[in-house]
C-alpha cells in the first residue's frame, strides 16, 4: 500500500512539474508530491541524456545544445521559466509597492522589462553552458545535467518544507505535506548520487562542492528575501529558484 501511495505521489509530481503523460492522481497524491521533486529531476536528466546523445551524433555542438535546451523547456512546460518571469516583475515592483500589490503582479499575464531580461539572461547562460559541455566529453554533460536537475529540486523540497505559503489558497499548499523525516533523509541520499558521479570525474569535485555551497547560500537568501517582502513564497518563487539553481550548477561545473 505504501509503495502504491508513493508511486501515485511520484506521478502527481510529474504531472505538476512536467508535460509527461501520467495516470490520473488525487488531491492527496498532489499534497504528497513535493517529496518526489528530486526523482522528477532524475527522470528529466535521463530523458535529456538520450536527447543529447542523439542530437550530439547528428548535429554540431551549438545546434545540438539548442535542441537540448528547447527540449528541456518543453519537458517542463516552461513552468519554471514562467515563474522566473513573474518573480522578476514582482521583485522590481516590491521596491515601490506593498505586499498585496506584489502578490497581484504574480498573477498578471503580461511580462515587464524585468521578466524579459531575466528570461533572456537565464536562457543565454543555459545555452552557453550546454554548448560548452556538448563540445566536451559526453559523461561530463550527463553528470552536469543530473547534478543540476536533482540539486535544484532537492533545494526546492527543503525550501517548500521550511517556508510558509504566502496565499490562503493555491497550488503551493501541496507542499505542506512533504512526507516523513526518514523519507526526506532518503532524498538527501538521492541528491548525493549525482555528486558521487561527478566526483568520479576527478576534476569536477571542487566544482561540485562549490556549487553545493553556492546553492545553499542562494536558497537561504531567496527564503529571507521573500519572507520579508510577502511573508512566504508562491509557486512562481519556487519555480524561479529552480531555474536560478540550474544555471548556477551548470556554470559552476564548466
Secondary structure, DSSP 8 states (H G I E B T S, - for coil): -HHHHHHHHHHHHHHHH---------HHHHHTGGGGHHHHHHHHHHHHHHHHHHHHHHS-HHHHHHHHHHHHHHHTTTHHHHHHHHHHHHHHHTTTS-HHHHHHHHH-S---HHHHHHHHHHHHHHHHHHHHHHTS-HHHHHHHHHHHHHHHHHHHHHHHHHS-BSSSSSGGGGGG----HHHHHHHHHHHHHHHHHHHTTSTTHHHHHHHHHHHHHHHHHHHHHHHHHHSSB-HHHHHHHHHHHHHHHHHHT-
